[in-house]
Amino acid sequence: MKALITKRSIIIASASVLIALISLVSINLFSSAGPVTGFANTVTRPVRALATTVARTFGNIFASIYRYDELEKRHEEVLQRLARYEADLRESEALALENERLRRALDFRERRPDYTQEMATLSGWNSDNWSHSFTINKGYMNSNITTGMGVATEYGVLIGQVSDVGPTISTVISVLDTTFSAAVYVGGDTESTSDGTATAKGSFSHMRNGYLILDYIDEDLIVLNESTIVTSGLGGVFPPGLTIGEVVQVFDHPSGIGRYATIRPMRDIETLQVVFVILDFENPE
């Protein structure tokens, strides 16, 4: 038994020496690892290829995670910068709006030096089946507004009348409100009364359609479709020459006595933001 083990040991040792010599000769002669090393490389190539692929994949994943973190950081910076730009834009728009309001007020004063007026902004609407009014940011504590004063746009369009004055806000009935009434001329002529007068007033049956009516029309007064309706100044409630609207259609009264007409306001009232309360005016009446 001992002889067998010794014989095997000699064979294994001899084989090892032989392999080592072959490898050494191969490296020296062929400047390579030789067939044994080549065989080992061939056997282990798939494993090494898999290891390389796995390493490259993980490297790409880590690189992607790093790039994602960088992109997310840049995205957050862009969002913050955009938020600052939007805030600056809103501030610029607010300043531009305020400048526009001041310019309108100055233009209105220059066009109508006979008016004393106060600029106001709309703060709310009250429109239902029975009334049509809005509130403005002026009252007896921050202005000289009193009830009954006319309210117009910067272009001289009458849109309503102050009906109630509070400390810092006031209520204005629009020309569509059923309680509104104004003496007017037809055709835009405020210089002559020879053609007669009429009354523009709110109407319950027409308010929901956005119309008021022309009533109490003098018999000799010519009223045509698209005729302009302006305040006459008669009665001293409103200054003369404020445009109210234009005639849409003329009708005979159901009673058969007299005529009336529907009037479309010259201004889309519900889109207004800035108005002017006429505190005082010179009436040539």
MILO-667006 format. One record per residue (C-alpha): residue in three letters; x, y, z. Coordinates in pm, 1 decimal, always signed. Layout:
<atoms>
@zaba:ALA&X:X&Y:Y&Z:Z
...
</atoms>
This chain:
<atoms>
@zaba:MET&X:+0.0&Y:+0.0&Z:+0.0
@zaba:LYS&X:+280.5&Y:+233.1&Z:+88.4
@zaba:ALA&X:+448.2&Y:+153.9&Z:-237.5
@zaba:LEU&X:+131.9&Y:+238.7&Z:-428.8
@zaba:ILE&X:+104.0&Y:+579.1&Z:-261.3
@zaba:THR&X:+467.6&Y:+651.7&Z:-327.3
@zaba:LYS&X:+423.2&Y:+555.1&Z:-690.2
@zaba:ARG&X:+119.9&Y:+784.1&Z:-727.7
@zaba:SER&X:+301.2&Y:+1068.1&Z:-561.4
@zaba:ILE&X:+593.3&Y:+1026.9&Z:-799.5
@zaba:ILE&X:+355.9&Y:+1025.2&Z:-1099.3
@zaba:ILE&X:+166.0&Y:+1337.8&Z:-979.7
@zaba:ALA&X:+486.4&Y:+1520.2&Z:-902.2
@zaba:SER&X:+632.9&Y:+1426.0&Z:-1238.8
@zaba:ALA&X:+318.1&Y:+1544.1&Z:-1417.8
@zaba:SER&X:+326.3&Y:+1873.5&Z:-1229.5
@zaba:VAL&X:+688.4&Y:+1929.8&Z:-1320.1
@zaba:LEU&X:+612.3&Y:+1841.8&Z:-1680.1
@zaba:ILE&X:+321.5&Y:+2090.0&Z:-1697.8
@zaba:ALA&X:+532.2&Y:+2358.9&Z:-1542.0
@zaba:LEU&X:+815.0&Y:+2295.9&Z:-1787.3
@zaba:ILE&X:+575.8&Y:+2299.6&Z:-2083.2
@zaba:SER&X:+426.4&Y:+2630.5&Z:-1963.6
@zaba:LEU&X:+771.6&Y:+2778.6&Z:-1912.4
@zaba:VAL&X:+888.3&Y:+2670.5&Z:-2255.5
@zaba:SER&X:+568.0&Y:+2796.3&Z:-2414.2
@zaba:ILE&X:+605.3&Y:+3137.5&Z:-2255.9
@zaba:ASN&X:+968.5&Y:+3162.9&Z:-2357.2
@zaba:LEU&X:+921.2&Y:+3038.0&Z:-2710.9
@zaba:PHE&X:+586.8&Y:+3189.1&Z:-2803.4
@zaba:SER&X:+581.3&Y:+3493.7&Z:-2573.1
@zaba:SER&X:+246.9&Y:+3374.5&Z:-2451.2
@zaba:ALA&X:+97.8&Y:+3172.3&Z:-2174.7
@zaba:GLY&X:+115.7&Y:+2859.7&Z:-2382.2
@zaba:PRO&X:-140.0&Y:+2592.5&Z:-2449.1
@zaba:VAL&X:-210.2&Y:+2518.6&Z:-2082.9
@zaba:THR&X:-269.7&Y:+2878.5&Z:-1997.8
@zaba:GLY&X:-462.0&Y:+2916.2&Z:-2324.4
@zaba:PHE&X:-672.9&Y:+2621.7&Z:-2228.9
@zaba:ALA&X:-738.1&Y:+2778.4&Z:-1890.5
@zaba:ASN&X:-824.9&Y:+3106.1&Z:-2060.5
@zaba:THR&X:-1059.7&Y:+2925.3&Z:-2295.6
@zaba:VAL&X:-1231.5&Y:+2750.8&Z:-2008.9
@zaba:THR&X:-1266.4&Y:+3067.7&Z:-1800.0
@zaba:ARG&X:-1348.6&Y:+3308.3&Z:-2087.2
@zaba:PRO&X:-1729.4&Y:+3284.0&Z:-2048.0
@zaba:VAL&X:-1699.2&Y:+3349.2&Z:-1676.1
@zaba:ARG&X:-1471.8&Y:+3645.7&Z:-1732.6
@zaba:ALA&X:-1701.3&Y:+3776.6&Z:-2006.3
@zaba:LEU&X:-2001.3&Y:+3749.2&Z:-1773.6
@zaba:ALA&X:-1809.9&Y:+3921.0&Z:-1496.3
@zaba:THR&X:-1711.5&Y:+4202.1&Z:-1733.9
@zaba:THR&X:-2073.1&Y:+4242.5&Z:-1851.8
@zaba:VAL&X:-2203.8&Y:+4248.5&Z:-1495.1
@zaba:ALA&X:-1941.2&Y:+4501.9&Z:-1393.0
@zaba:ARG&X:-2017.8&Y:+4720.8&Z:-1694.5
@zaba:THR&X:-2394.3&Y:+4697.6&Z:-1627.5
@zaba:PHE&X:-2355.0&Y:+4798.9&Z:-1265.8
@zaba:GLY&X:-2122.9&Y:+5077.7&Z:-1373.5
@zaba:ASN&X:-2386.8&Y:+5207.3&Z:-1614.4
@zaba:ILE&X:-2655.5&Y:+5182.9&Z:-1345.4
@zaba:PHE&X:-2447.6&Y:+5378.5&Z:-1098.0
@zaba:ALA&X:-2365.9&Y:+5635.4&Z:-1367.1
@zaba:SER&X:-2737.8&Y:+5666.9&Z:-1452.7
@zaba:ILE&X:-2827.9&Y:+5713.4&Z:-1086.5
@zaba:TYR&X:-2565.1&Y:+5984.9&Z:-1059.4
@zaba:ARG&X:-2691.5&Y:+6156.2&Z:-1375.7
@zaba:TYR&X:-3052.6&Y:+6129.4&Z:-1253.6
@zaba:ASP&X:-2958.0&Y:+6294.8&Z:-924.5
@zaba:GLU&X:-2782.2&Y:+6569.8&Z:-1117.2
@zaba:LEU&X:-3081.0&Y:+6616.4&Z:-1350.6
@zaba:GLU&X:-3322.4&Y:+6622.6&Z:-1056.3
@zaba:LYS&X:-3109.7&Y:+6886.6&Z:-886.7
@zaba:ARG&X:-3100.6&Y:+7095.8&Z:-1204.7
@zaba:HIS&X:-3475.8&Y:+7047.6&Z:-1249.7
@zaba:GLU&X:-3538.1&Y:+7180.8&Z:-899.1
@zaba:GLU&X:-3313.0&Y:+7479.1&Z:-968.5
@zaba:VAL&X:-3503.0&Y:+7551.7&Z:-1291.1
@zaba:LEU&X:-3836.8&Y:+7531.1&Z:-1106.5
@zaba:GLN&X:-3715.5&Y:+7774.2&Z:-840.8
@zaba:ARG&X:-3584.7&Y:+8011.4&Z:-1106.8
@zaba:LEU&X:-3915.6&Y:+7986.9&Z:-1295.1
@zaba:ALA&X:-4109.0&Y:+8061.3&Z:-975.8
@zaba:ARG&X:-3899.8&Y:+8375.4&Z:-924.4
@zaba:TYR&X:-3959.4&Y:+8481.2&Z:-1285.2
@zaba:GLU&X:-4335.5&Y:+8427.8&Z:-1245.0
@zaba:ALA&X:-4338.9&Y:+8632.6&Z:-924.7
@zaba:ASP&X:-4148.8&Y:+8912.1&Z:-1098.2
@zaba:LEU&X:-4389.5&Y:+8893.1&Z:-1392.1
@zaba:ARG&X:-4694.3&Y:+8918.6&Z:-1164.6
@zaba:GLU&X:-4541.9&Y:+9216.9&Z:-990.8
@zaba:SER&X:-4466.9&Y:+9381.0&Z:-1326.6
@zaba:GLU&X:-4820.9&Y:+9314.5&Z:-1446.8
@zaba:ALA&X:-4963.0&Y:+9465.6&Z:-1128.4
@zaba:LEU&X:-4747.6&Y:+9775.9&Z:-1172.1
@zaba:ALA&X:-4847.9&Y:+9801.0&Z:-1539.3
@zaba:LEU&X:-5216.5&Y:+9773.4&Z:-1443.9
@zaba:GLU&X:-5179.9&Y:+10042.3&Z:-1180.6
@zaba:ASN&X:-5000.4&Y:+10268.9&Z:-1430.9
@zaba:GLU&X:-5280.4&Y:+10207.7&Z:-1680.5
@zaba:ARG&X:-5539.5&Y:+10302.4&Z:-1419.8
@zaba:LEU&X:-5356.5&Y:+10622.4&Z:-1338.0
@zaba:ARG&X:-5322.7&Y:+10703.0&Z:-1708.4
@zaba:ARG&X:-5696.9&Y:+10649.3&Z:-1758.9
@zaba:ALA&X:-5777.3&Y:+10874.4&Z:-1466.6
@zaba:LEU&X:-5554.2&Y:+11147.3&Z:-1608.3
@zaba:ASP&X:-5706.5&Y:+11109.6&Z:-1956.3
@zaba:PHE&X:-6057.7&Y:+11126.7&Z:-1811.8
@zaba:ARG&X:-5975.2&Y:+11446.4&Z:-1623.0
@zaba:GLU&X:-5824.2&Y:+11602.1&Z:-1934.6
@zaba:ARG&X:-6122.8&Y:+11514.2&Z:-2152.6
@zaba:ARG&X:-6380.4&Y:+11629.5&Z:-1900.1
@zaba:PRO&X:-6237.5&Y:+11920.4&Z:-1700.3
@zaba:ASP&X:-6594.9&Y:+12003.8&Z:-1593.2
@zaba:TYR&X:-6607.7&Y:+11681.9&Z:-1390.2
@zaba:THR&X:-6477.3&Y:+11613.1&Z:-1043.3
@zaba:GLN&X:-6437.6&Y:+11238.3&Z:-1029.7
@zaba:GLU&X:-6291.7&Y:+10960.0&Z:-817.4
@zaba:MET&X:-6140.2&Y:+10642.0&Z:-955.4
@zaba:ALA&X:-6253.9&Y:+10312.7&Z:-799.6
@zaba:THR&X:-6214.8&Y:+9941.3&Z:-862.7
@zaba:LEU&X:-6488.5&Y:+9680.2&Z:-866.1
@zaba:SER&X:-6479.7&Y:+9439.4&Z:-572.6
@zaba:GLY&X:-6788.5&Y:+9225.3&Z:-633.1
@zaba:TRP&X:-7108.4&Y:+9165.2&Z:-828.9
@zaba:ASN&X:-7469.0&Y:+9113.3&Z:-720.4
@zaba:SER&X:-7682.4&Y:+8995.5&Z:-1008.6
@zaba:ASP&X:-8011.7&Y:+8814.0&Z:-952.5
@zaba:ASN&X:-8368.6&Y:+8814.4&Z:-1081.8
@zaba:TRP&X:-8451.8&Y:+9141.1&Z:-909.2
@zaba:SER&X:-8139.9&Y:+9357.0&Z:-919.1
@zaba:HIS&X:-7815.8&Y:+9417.2&Z:-1105.2
@zaba:SER&X:-7546.8&Y:+9590.1&Z:-901.2
@zaba:PHE&X:-7182.2&Y:+9581.4&Z:-800.7
@zaba:THR&X:-6961.6&Y:+9707.2&Z:-520.2
@zaba:ILE&X:-6662.2&Y:+9938.2&Z:-542.8
@zaba:ASN&X:-6371.8&Y:+9995.4&Z:-304.1
@zaba:LYS&X:-6473.6&Y:+10348.9&Z:-205.2
@zaba:GLY&X:-6687.4&Y:+10467.0&Z:+86.9
@zaba:TYR&X:-6741.4&Y:+10768.7&Z:+308.2
@zaba:MET&X:-6421.1&Y:+10701.3&Z:+503.4
@zaba:ASN&X:-6185.9&Y:+10689.1&Z:+203.0
@zaba:SER&X:-6361.4&Y:+10917.5&Z:-47.8
@zaba:ASN&X:-6624.7&Y:+11187.3&Z:-93.2
@zaba:ILE&X:-6881.1&Y:+10954.6&Z:-252.7
@zaba:THR&X:-7250.2&Y:+10999.9&Z:-172.7
@zaba:THR&X:-7564.4&Y:+10823.7&Z:-292.0
@zaba:GLY&X:-7707.5&Y:+10926.3&Z:-628.4
@zaba:MET&X:-7374.2&Y:+10998.0&Z:-796.6
@zaba:GLY&X:-7321.9&Y:+10867.1&Z:-1149.6
@zaba:VAL&X:-7059.0&Y:+10604.6&Z:-1226.9
@zaba:ALA&X:-6892.6&Y:+10598.0&Z:-1568.5
@zaba:THR&X:-6601.1&Y:+10443.6&Z:-1755.4
@zaba:GLU&X:-6290.7&Y:+10632.0&Z:-1863.3
@zaba:TYR&X:-6451.8&Y:+10669.7&Z:-2207.6
@zaba:GLY&X:-6757.5&Y:+10855.5&Z:-2079.0
@zaba:VAL&X:-6998.7&Y:+10560.0&Z:-2078.7
@zaba:LEU&X:-7253.9&Y:+10573.0&Z:-1797.1
@zaba:ILE&X:-7276.3&Y:+10233.7&Z:-1629.0
@zaba:GLY&X:-7465.9&Y:+10301.5&Z:-1308.7
@zaba:GLN&X:-7546.7&Y:+10508.9&Z:-1003.1
@zaba:VAL&X:-7430.8&Y:+10490.3&Z:-641.5
@zaba:SER&X:-7717.6&Y:+10350.4&Z:-432.6
@zaba:ASP&X:-7557.7&Y:+10284.4&Z:-94.6
@zaba:VAL&X:-7238.9&Y:+10411.0&Z:+70.2
@zaba:GLY&X:-7055.8&Y:+10221.9&Z:+343.3
@zaba:PRO&X:-6737.4&Y:+10301.2&Z:+536.0
@zaba:THR&X:-6496.2&Y:+10165.6&Z:+274.7
@zaba:ILE&X:-6718.5&Y:+10013.9&Z:+3.6
@zaba:SER&X:-7024.8&Y:+10134.2&Z:-186.1
@zaba:THR&X:-7298.6&Y:+9968.1&Z:-388.1
@zaba:VAL&X:-7366.9&Y:+10080.9&Z:-743.3
@zaba:ILE&X:-7680.4&Y:+9985.2&Z:-935.3
@zaba:SER&X:-7604.8&Y:+9931.5&Z:-1302.6
@zaba:VAL&X:-7805.0&Y:+10077.9&Z:-1590.2
@zaba:LEU&X:-7975.2&Y:+9736.4&Z:-1616.3
@zaba:ASP&X:-8115.3&Y:+9750.4&Z:-1263.5
@zaba:THR&X:-8492.1&Y:+9794.4&Z:-1238.9
@zaba:THR&X:-8448.4&Y:+10102.5&Z:-1017.8
@zaba:PHE&X:-8221.5&Y:+10286.6&Z:-1262.7
@zaba:SER&X:-8358.4&Y:+10583.7&Z:-1458.9
@zaba:ALA&X:-8198.0&Y:+10868.6&Z:-1657.5
@zaba:ALA&X:-8322.8&Y:+11149.6&Z:-1881.5
@zaba:VAL&X:-8169.7&Y:+11107.9&Z:-2227.7
@zaba:TYR&X:-8142.2&Y:+11233.9&Z:-2580.2
@zaba:VAL&X:-8158.6&Y:+11010.6&Z:-2885.3
@zaba:GLY&X:-7894.9&Y:+11034.8&Z:-3154.2
@zaba:GLY&X:-7611.7&Y:+11162.6&Z:-2939.7
@zaba:ASP&X:-7710.3&Y:+11529.2&Z:-2979.1
@zaba:THR&X:-7673.9&Y:+11704.4&Z:-2644.4
@zaba:GLU&X:-7687.8&Y:+12054.3&Z:-2787.4
@zaba:SER&X:-8051.2&Y:+12067.3&Z:-2891.1
@zaba:THR&X:-8375.9&Y:+11959.7&Z:-2725.2
@zaba:SER&X:-8601.1&Y:+12045.8&Z:-3020.0
@zaba:ASP&X:-8637.6&Y:+11681.0&Z:-3115.2
@zaba:GLY&X:-8768.8&Y:+11584.1&Z:-2773.4
@zaba:THR&X:-8645.2&Y:+11360.3&Z:-2494.9
@zaba:ALA&X:-8706.0&Y:+11019.4&Z:-2345.6
@zaba:THR&X:-8614.6&Y:+10816.4&Z:-2039.4
@zaba:ALA&X:-8373.6&Y:+10525.4&Z:-2024.3
@zaba:LYS&X:-8454.7&Y:+10287.2&Z:-1742.4
@zaba:GLY&X:-8405.1&Y:+9935.6&Z:-1620.2
@zaba:SER&X:-8667.7&Y:+9675.9&Z:-1704.4
@zaba:PHE&X:-8742.1&Y:+9356.0&Z:-1514.6
@zaba:SER&X:-8847.2&Y:+9173.5&Z:-1831.6
@zaba:HIS&X:-8533.1&Y:+9275.7&Z:-2027.1
@zaba:MET&X:-8263.2&Y:+9279.3&Z:-1756.2
@zaba:ARG&X:-8182.0&Y:+8911.0&Z:-1790.0
@zaba:ASN&X:-8116.8&Y:+8961.2&Z:-2161.6
@zaba:GLY&X:-7872.5&Y:+9243.2&Z:-2089.1
@zaba:TYR&X:-8102.8&Y:+9524.0&Z:-2210.8
@zaba:LEU&X:-8266.2&Y:+9829.7&Z:-2061.2
@zaba:ILE&X:-8548.2&Y:+10019.8&Z:-2228.6
@zaba:LEU&X:-8614.9&Y:+10363.3&Z:-2373.5
@zaba:ASP&X:-8954.9&Y:+10482.0&Z:-2249.2
@zaba:TYR&X:-9168.0&Y:+10797.3&Z:-2228.7
@zaba:ILE&X:-9061.5&Y:+10885.4&Z:-2581.1
@zaba:ASP&X:-9189.5&Y:+11221.7&Z:-2710.9
@zaba:GLU&X:-9428.1&Y:+11175.4&Z:-3001.3
@zaba:ASP&X:-9216.3&Y:+11373.9&Z:-3245.8
@zaba:LEU&X:-8887.9&Y:+11211.9&Z:-3145.9
@zaba:ILE&X:-8732.6&Y:+10997.4&Z:-3420.8
@zaba:VAL&X:-8594.4&Y:+10673.9&Z:-3280.5
@zaba:LEU&X:-8412.0&Y:+10438.5&Z:-3515.1
@zaba:ASN&X:-8232.4&Y:+10111.6&Z:-3462.8
@zaba:GLU&X:-7866.5&Y:+10170.4&Z:-3362.4
@zaba:SER&X:-7941.4&Y:+10526.3&Z:-3252.3
@zaba:THR&X:-7706.5&Y:+10634.1&Z:-2972.6
@zaba:ILE&X:-7857.4&Y:+10713.9&Z:-2634.0
@zaba:VAL&X:-7682.6&Y:+10978.9&Z:-2420.5
@zaba:THR&X:-7769.1&Y:+11153.9&Z:-2097.4
@zaba:SER&X:-7936.4&Y:+11491.9&Z:-2139.9
@zaba:GLY&X:-7840.8&Y:+11643.2&Z:-1806.7
@zaba:LEU&X:-8204.6&Y:+11734.9&Z:-1743.5
@zaba:GLY&X:-8290.0&Y:+11706.1&Z:-1377.2
@zaba:GLY&X:-7928.8&Y:+11748.5&Z:-1271.6
@zaba:VAL&X:-7881.2&Y:+11383.6&Z:-1171.9
@zaba:PHE&X:-7624.3&Y:+11297.2&Z:-1437.6
@zaba:PRO&X:-7400.8&Y:+11525.9&Z:-1642.9
@zaba:PRO&X:-7496.6&Y:+11562.3&Z:-2009.8
@zaba:GLY&X:-7320.7&Y:+11370.0&Z:-2282.1
@zaba:LEU&X:-7259.2&Y:+11036.7&Z:-2110.2
@zaba:THR&X:-7326.1&Y:+10750.6&Z:-2349.5
@zaba:ILE&X:-7559.0&Y:+10477.0&Z:-2221.6
@zaba:GLY&X:-7602.6&Y:+10250.5&Z:-2522.3
@zaba:GLU&X:-7768.6&Y:+10207.9&Z:-2859.3
@zaba:VAL&X:-8120.1&Y:+10123.9&Z:-2970.2
@zaba:VAL&X:-8175.4&Y:+9760.7&Z:-3063.1
@zaba:GLN&X:-8541.8&Y:+9766.7&Z:-3166.8
@zaba:VAL&X:-8843.6&Y:+9996.1&Z:-3142.0
@zaba:PHE&X:-9187.7&Y:+9866.3&Z:-3036.9
@zaba:ASP&X:-9539.0&Y:+9997.2&Z:-2991.2
@zaba:HIS&X:-9665.2&Y:+9973.7&Z:-2635.1
@zaba:PRO&X:-9907.3&Y:+9684.2&Z:-2580.5
@zaba:SER&X:-10167.3&Y:+9941.9&Z:-2478.1
@zaba:GLY&X:-10137.6&Y:+10098.3&Z:-2822.0
@zaba:ILE&X:-10032.4&Y:+10431.8&Z:-2674.3
@zaba:GLY&X:-9678.2&Y:+10546.3&Z:-2742.0
@zaba:ARG&X:-9357.0&Y:+10357.2&Z:-2816.4
@zaba:TYR&X:-9068.8&Y:+10204.4&Z:-2633.3
@zaba:ALA&X:-8733.3&Y:+10062.4&Z:-2745.4
@zaba:THR&X:-8476.4&Y:+9818.4&Z:-2613.8
@zaba:ILE&X:-8126.1&Y:+9952.1&Z:-2547.2
@zaba:ARG&X:-7804.1&Y:+9756.2&Z:-2548.6
@zaba:PRO&X:-7547.4&Y:+9906.5&Z:-2307.4
@zaba:MET&X:-7246.0&Y:+10050.3&Z:-2483.8
@zaba:ARG&X:-7012.4&Y:+9864.9&Z:-2248.2
@zaba:ASP&X:-7008.4&Y:+9504.8&Z:-2130.4
@zaba:ILE&X:-7059.8&Y:+9598.8&Z:-1767.2
@zaba:GLU&X:-6962.6&Y:+9266.9&Z:-1612.6
@zaba:THR&X:-6610.1&Y:+9283.2&Z:-1755.9
@zaba:LEU&X:-6526.0&Y:+9616.3&Z:-1592.4
@zaba:GLN&X:-6245.3&Y:+9649.7&Z:-1341.3
@zaba:VAL&X:-6202.1&Y:+10025.7&Z:-1305.8
@zaba:VAL&X:-6476.6&Y:+10289.8&Z:-1289.9
@zaba:PHE&X:-6502.6&Y:+10660.5&Z:-1215.9
@zaba:VAL&X:-6753.3&Y:+10809.8&Z:-972.2
@zaba:ILE&X:-6859.5&Y:+11158.3&Z:-1082.6
@zaba:LEU&X:-6850.1&Y:+11362.7&Z:-762.4
@zaba:ASP&X:-6948.2&Y:+11692.6&Z:-920.8
@zaba:PHE&X:-7002.8&Y:+11844.7&Z:-1264.0
@zaba:GLU&X:-7103.3&Y:+12164.9&Z:-1436.1
@zaba:ASN&X:-7451.5&Y:+12139.7&Z:-1583.2
@zaba:PRO&X:-7533.0&Y:+12390.1&Z:-1858.9
@zaba:GLU&X:-7906.8&Y:+12333.4&Z:-1803.0
</atoms>
